[in-house]
Amino acid sequence: MHGLSALDKQVFGYVDLGASTENLTVEEMKHAVHGWKSMGAKGIFWDDAGFDYRVTRERQSQMLDFCHELNLACIMNA
């Protein structure tokens, strides 16, 4: 990641938001976000983030707000 950052590239970490897939707890997702940030990620790619994966608007908003508090960008794939 440091090599890509040196080339002025932004790296995003991957976390599965889906409730019908990995169904990570909020604390597990926050732990993953902190791990990606500590490695130098500029944002998080939230996969399985749609209602078709039983993700509620509350779950989406909670994790987006958390990332934004840490100055991380977000991409949500639904």
C-alpha distances in whole Angstrom, upper triangle without the diagonal:
4,5,5,6,9,10,11,9,9,7,10,10,13,17,20,23,26,29,30,27,25,27,25,26,25,24,22,20,20,19,16,15,15,13,10,11,11,7,7,8,10,13,14,15,19,20,24,25,28,32,32,30,32,30,32,31,31,28,26,27,27,23,23,24,22,19,21,22,19,18,16,16,17,18,21,22,26
4,5,5,6,9,10,9,10,9,12,13,17,20,23,26,29,32,34,30,28,30,28,29,28,27,25,23,22,21,18,17,17,15,12,12,11,8,7,9,12,14,16,18,22,24,27,28,31,35,35,33,35,33,34,34,34,31,29,29,29,25,25,26,24,21,22,23,19,18,17,18,20,21,24,25,29
4,5,5,7,9,9,11,10,14,15,18,22,25,28,31,34,35,32,30,32,30,32,31,30,28,26,25,24,21,20,20,18,15,16,15,12,11,12,14,17,18,20,23,25,29,29,33,36,36,34,37,34,37,36,36,33,31,32,31,28,27,29,27,23,25,26,22,21,19,20,21,22,25,26,30
4,5,5,7,5,7,7,11,13,16,20,23,25,28,32,33,30,29,30,28,30,29,29,26,24,24,23,20,19,19,17,14,15,15,12,10,10,11,14,16,17,21,22,26,26,30,33,34,32,34,32,34,33,33,31,28,29,29,26,24,26,25,21,22,24,21,19,17,17,19,19,22,23,27
4,5,5,5,6,7,11,13,17,20,24,26,29,32,34,31,29,31,29,30,28,28,26,24,23,22,20,18,18,17,14,13,13,11,8,9,9,13,15,17,21,23,27,27,30,33,34,32,35,32,34,32,33,30,28,28,28,24,23,25,23,19,20,22,18,17,15,15,17,19,22,24,27
4,5,7,10,11,15,17,21,24,27,29,33,36,37,34,33,34,32,34,32,31,30,27,26,26,23,22,21,20,17,16,16,14,11,13,13,16,19,21,24,26,30,30,34,37,38,36,38,36,37,36,36,34,31,32,31,28,27,28,27,23,23,25,21,20,18,19,21,22,26,27,31
4,6,9,11,15,17,21,24,27,29,32,36,37,34,33,35,33,35,33,33,31,28,28,27,25,23,23,22,19,18,19,16,13,14,14,17,19,20,24,26,30,30,33,36,37,35,38,35,37,36,36,34,31,32,32,29,27,29,28,24,24,26,23,21,19,19,21,21,25,26,30
4,7,10,13,16,20,23,26,28,31,34,36,33,32,34,32,33,31,31,30,27,26,26,24,21,22,21,18,17,18,15,12,12,11,14,17,19,22,24,28,28,31,34,35,34,36,33,35,33,34,32,29,29,30,26,24,26,25,21,21,23,20,18,16,16,18,19,23,24,28
4,6,10,13,16,20,23,24,27,31,32,30,29,30,28,30,29,29,27,24,24,24,21,19,20,19,15,15,17,14,11,10,9,12,14,15,19,21,24,25,27,31,32,30,33,30,32,31,31,29,26,27,27,24,22,24,23,19,20,22,19,17,15,14,16,16,19,21,24
4,7,10,13,16,20,21,24,28,29,27,26,27,25,27,25,25,24,21,20,21,18,15,17,16,12,12,14,12,9,7,6,8,11,12,16,18,22,21,24,28,29,27,30,27,28,27,28,25,22,23,23,20,18,20,19,16,16,18,16,13,11,10,12,13,16,18,22
4,7,10,13,16,18,21,25,26,24,22,24,22,24,22,22,21,18,18,18,15,13,14,13,9,10,12,10,8,5,6,7,9,10,13,15,19,19,23,26,27,25,27,25,27,26,26,23,21,22,22,18,17,19,18,15,16,18,15,14,11,10,11,12,15,16,20
4,7,10,13,15,18,21,23,20,19,20,19,20,19,19,18,14,15,15,12,10,12,12,8,9,12,10,9,5,6,5,5,6,10,12,16,16,19,23,23,21,23,21,23,22,22,20,17,18,19,15,14,17,15,12,14,16,14,13,9,8,8,9,12,13,17
4,7,10,12,16,19,20,18,16,17,15,17,16,16,14,11,12,12,9,8,10,9,6,8,11,9,9,6,8,6,5,6,8,10,14,15,18,22,22,20,22,19,21,21,21,18,16,18,17,14,14,16,14,11,14,16,14,14,10,10,9,10,12,13,16
4,7,10,12,16,17,14,13,14,13,15,15,16,13,10,12,12,9,9,12,11,8,11,14,12,13,10,11,9,6,5,6,7,11,12,15,19,19,16,19,16,19,19,20,16,15,17,17,13,14,17,15,13,16,18,16,16,13,12,10,10,10,11,14
4,6,9,12,14,11,10,11,9,12,11,12,10,7,10,10,7,8,11,11,9,12,15,14,15,12,14,11,7,6,5,6,9,10,13,16,17,14,16,13,16,17,17,13,12,15,14,10,12,15,13,12,15,17,15,17,13,13,11,10,10,11,13
4,6,9,10,8,7,8,8,11,11,13,10,8,12,13,10,11,14,14,13,16,18,18,19,16,17,14,10,8,6,5,6,7,11,13,13,10,12,11,14,15,16,12,11,15,14,11,13,16,15,14,17,19,18,19,16,16,13,12,10,10,11
4,7,9,8,8,7,7,9,9,12,10,8,11,13,11,12,15,16,15,17,20,20,21,17,18,14,11,9,6,6,6,5,9,11,12,8,10,7,10,11,12,8,8,11,11,9,11,14,13,13,16,18,18,19,16,15,12,11,9,9,10
4,5,5,6,6,8,10,11,14,13,11,14,16,14,15,19,19,18,21,23,23,24,21,22,18,14,12,9,7,5,6,7,9,9,5,7,6,9,12,13,9,10,13,13,12,14,17,17,17,19,21,21,23,20,19,15,14,11,10,9
4,6,7,4,7,9,11,14,13,12,15,17,16,17,20,21,21,23,25,26,27,24,25,21,17,16,12,11,8,9,10,9,9,6,5,6,9,12,12,9,11,14,14,13,16,18,18,19,21,23,23,25,22,22,18,17,14,14,12
4,7,6,10,12,14,17,16,15,18,20,18,20,23,23,23,26,28,28,29,26,27,23,20,17,14,12,9,10,10,10,9,5,6,8,11,15,16,13,14,18,18,17,19,22,21,22,25,26,27,28,25,24,21,19,16,14,13
4,5,9,12,14,16,14,13,17,18,16,18,21,21,20,23,25,25,26,23,25,21,18,15,12,10,8,10,11,12,11,7,9,10,14,17,17,14,15,18,18,16,19,22,21,21,24,26,25,27,24,23,20,18,15,14,13
4,6,9,12,13,11,11,14,15,13,15,18,18,18,21,23,22,24,22,23,20,16,15,12,10,9,11,14,15,14,10,11,12,15,18,17,14,15,18,17,15,18,21,19,19,23,24,23,25,22,22,19,18,16,15,15
4,6,9,11,10,10,13,14,13,15,18,18,19,21,23,24,25,22,24,20,17,16,13,12,10,11,13,13,13,10,9,9,12,15,14,11,13,16,15,13,17,19,18,18,22,23,22,24,22,22,19,18,16,15,15
4,7,8,6,6,10,10,10,12,15,15,16,18,20,21,22,20,21,18,15,15,12,12,12,12,15,16,16,12,12,11,13,16,15,11,13,15,13,12,15,17,15,16,19,20,20,22,20,20,18,18,16,16,16
4,5,5,6,9,10,11,12,14,15,17,18,20,21,23,21,22,19,16,17,14,15,14,14,16,17,18,15,14,12,13,15,13,10,13,14,12,11,15,16,14,15,19,19,19,21,20,21,18,19,17,19,19
4,5,5,6,9,10,10,12,14,15,16,18,20,21,19,20,17,15,16,13,15,15,14,16,17,19,16,15,12,13,14,11,8,11,12,9,8,12,12,10,12,15,15,15,18,17,18,16,18,16,18,18
4,5,5,6,9,10,10,12,14,15,16,19,20,19,20,18,15,17,15,17,18,17,20,21,22,19,18,16,16,17,15,12,14,15,11,10,14,14,11,13,16,15,15,18,17,19,18,20,19,21,21
4,5,5,6,9,10,11,13,14,15,17,19,17,19,17,14,15,13,15,16,16,19,20,21,18,18,16,17,18,16,13,15,16,13,11,15,16,13,14,17,17,16,19,17,19,17,19,18,19,20
4,5,5,6,9,10,11,12,14,16,17,15,16,13,11,12,10,12,13,13,16,18,19,16,16,14,15,16,14,11,12,13,11,8,11,13,10,10,14,14,14,16,14,15,13,15,14,16,17
4,5,5,6,9,10,10,12,14,15,14,15,13,11,13,12,15,16,15,19,20,22,19,19,16,17,17,15,12,13,13,10,8,11,11,8,9,12,12,11,14,12,14,14,16,16,18,20
4,5,5,6,9,10,11,13,15,14,16,14,12,15,14,16,18,18,21,23,24,21,21,19,20,21,19,15,16,17,14,11,14,15,11,11,15,14,13,16,14,16,16,18,18,20,22
4,5,5,6,9,10,11,13,11,14,12,10,12,11,13,16,16,19,22,23,19,20,18,20,20,19,15,15,17,14,11,14,15,12,11,15,15,13,15,13,15,14,15,16,17,19
4,5,5,6,9,10,11,9,11,9,7,10,10,13,16,15,19,21,23,20,21,18,19,19,18,15,14,15,13,9,11,12,9,7,11,12,9,11,9,11,11,13,14,16,19
4,6,5,6,9,10,10,11,11,10,13,14,17,20,19,23,25,27,24,24,21,22,22,20,17,17,17,15,12,13,14,10,9,12,12,9,12,10,13,14,16,18,20,23
4,5,5,6,9,9,12,12,11,14,14,17,20,20,24,26,27,24,25,22,24,24,23,20,19,20,18,15,16,17,14,12,15,15,12,14,12,15,15,17,19,20,23
4,5,5,7,5,8,8,8,11,12,15,18,18,22,25,26,23,24,22,23,23,22,19,18,19,18,14,15,16,13,11,14,15,11,13,10,12,12,14,16,18,21
4,5,5,5,7,8,9,12,14,17,20,20,24,26,28,25,26,23,25,24,23,20,19,19,17,14,14,15,12,10,12,12,8,10,8,11,12,15,17,20,23
4,5,7,10,11,12,16,17,20,23,23,27,30,31,28,29,26,28,27,26,23,22,22,20,17,18,18,15,13,15,15,11,13,12,14,16,19,21,23,26
4,6,9,11,12,15,17,19,23,23,27,30,31,28,30,27,29,28,27,24,23,24,22,19,19,20,17,15,17,17,14,14,13,15,16,18,20,22,25
4,6,9,11,14,17,19,23,23,26,30,31,28,30,27,29,28,27,24,23,23,22,18,18,19,17,14,15,16,12,12,10,12,14,17,19,21,25
4,6,7,10,13,16,20,19,23,26,27,25,27,24,25,25,24,22,20,20,19,16,15,17,15,11,13,15,11,11,8,9,11,13,16,18,21
4,7,10,13,16,20,19,22,26,27,25,27,24,25,23,23,21,19,19,18,15,14,15,14,10,11,13,10,8,6,6,9,11,14,17,21
4,7,10,13,16,15,19,22,23,22,23,20,21,20,20,18,15,15,15,12,10,12,11,8,9,12,9,8,5,4,5,8,11,14,17
4,6,9,13,12,15,19,20,18,20,17,18,17,18,15,13,14,14,10,9,12,11,8,10,13,11,11,7,6,5,6,8,11,14
4,6,10,10,13,17,17,15,18,15,17,17,18,15,12,14,15,11,11,14,14,11,13,16,15,14,10,9,6,5,6,7,11
4,7,6,10,13,14,12,14,11,14,14,14,11,9,12,12,9,9,13,13,11,13,16,15,15,12,11,7,6,5,6,9
4,5,8,12,12,10,12,11,14,14,16,13,11,14,15,12,13,16,16,14,17,20,19,19,16,14,11,8,6,5,7
4,6,9,8,6,9,8,12,13,15,12,11,14,15,13,14,18,18,17,19,22,22,22,19,17,13,11,8,6,5
4,7,8,7,8,6,9,10,12,9,7,11,12,10,11,14,15,15,17,19,20,20,17,15,11,10,6,6,5
4,5,6,7,6,8,9,12,10,9,12,14,13,13,17,18,18,19,22,23,23,20,18,14,12,8,7,4
4,5,5,5,6,8,11,10,10,13,15,15,15,18,20,20,21,24,25,25,23,21,17,16,12,11,8
4,5,7,10,12,15,13,13,16,18,18,18,21,22,22,24,27,28,28,25,23,19,17,13,11,8
4,5,9,12,14,12,12,15,16,15,17,20,20,20,23,25,25,26,23,22,18,16,12,11,8
4,6,10,11,10,11,14,15,15,17,19,20,21,23,25,26,27,24,23,19,18,14,13,11
4,7,8,6,7,10,11,11,13,15,16,17,19,21,22,23,21,19,16,15,11,12,10
4,5,5,6,9,10,11,12,14,16,17,19,20,22,23,21,20,17,16,13,14,12
4,5,5,6,8,10,10,12,14,15,16,18,20,21,19,18,15,15,12,14,12
4,5,5,6,9,10,10,12,14,15,16,19,20,19,18,16,16,14,16,15
4,6,5,6,9,10,11,13,14,16,17,19,17,17,14,15,12,14,13
4,6,6,6,9,10,11,12,14,16,17,15,14,11,11,9,11,11
4,6,5,6,8,10,10,12,14,15,14,13,11,13,11,14,14
4,6,5,6,9,10,11,13,14,14,14,12,14,13,16,16
4,5,5,6,9,10,11,12,11,11,9,11,11,14,15
4,5,5,6,9,10,10,9,9,7,9,9,13,14
4,5,5,6,9,10,10,10,10,13,13,16,18
4,6,5,7,9,9,11,10,13,14,17,19
4,5,5,6,5,7,7,11,12,16,18
4,5,5,5,7,8,12,13,17,19
4,5,8,10,12,15,17,20,22
4,5,9,11,15,17,20,23
4,7,10,13,16,20,22
4,7,10,13,16,19
4,7,10,14,17
4,7,10,13
4,7,10
4,6
4
